[in-house]
Amino acid sequence: MTWQDEYHRKRLTVDEAVGLVESDTRIYVSGNAATPQVLLEALGQRTDVEGVEVCLLYTSDAADEEDSV
């Protein structure tokens, strides 16, 4: 099986992907500009799960020039 075949086998629709999320699950999201907003919106529309915690990792270069190495 080629990597392309494997990729196509693993692809999911948005609904299929968020349908895998169970109640009382913690999800880590990262990406800044690549944050999966469509997935997060779809997850927010689900009414059949509760206690889902979404942790957003955001990085920023907040160091002053004096503090830079």
Contacts in CASP RR format, 6 or more apart in sequence:
PFRMAT RR
TARGET T0000
AUTHOR 0000-0000-0000
METHOD contacts of the structure
MODEL  1
MTWQDEYHRKRLTVDEAVGLVESDTRIYVSGNAATPQVLLEALGQRTDVE
GVEVCLLYTSDAADEEDSV
1 9 0 8 1.000
12 20 0 8 1.000
14 38 0 8 1.000
14 39 0 8 1.000
14 42 0 8 1.000
15 42 0 8 1.000
17 39 0 8 1.000
17 42 0 8 1.000
18 39 0 8 1.000
18 42 0 8 1.000
18 43 0 8 1.000
18 46 0 8 1.000
19 46 0 8 1.000
21 27 0 8 1.000
21 43 0 8 1.000
21 46 0 8 1.000
21 49 0 8 1.000
21 52 0 8 1.000
22 49 0 8 1.000
23 49 0 8 1.000
23 50 0 8 1.000
23 51 0 8 1.000
23 52 0 8 1.000
24 50 0 8 1.000
24 51 0 8 1.000
24 52 0 8 1.000
25 49 0 8 1.000
25 51 0 8 1.000
25 52 0 8 1.000
25 53 0 8 1.000
26 52 0 8 1.000
26 53 0 8 1.000
26 55 0 8 1.000
27 43 0 8 1.000
27 52 0 8 1.000
27 53 0 8 1.000
27 54 0 8 1.000
27 55 0 8 1.000
28 55 0 8 1.000
28 57 0 8 1.000
29 35 0 8 1.000
29 36 0 8 1.000
29 40 0 8 1.000
29 54 0 8 1.000
29 55 0 8 1.000
29 56 0 8 1.000
29 57 0 8 1.000
30 56 0 8 1.000
30 57 0 8 1.000
31 57 0 8 1.000
32 58 0 8 1.000
32 59 0 8 1.000
35 56 0 8 1.000
40 54 0 8 1.000
43 52 0 8 1.000
43 54 0 8 1.000
END
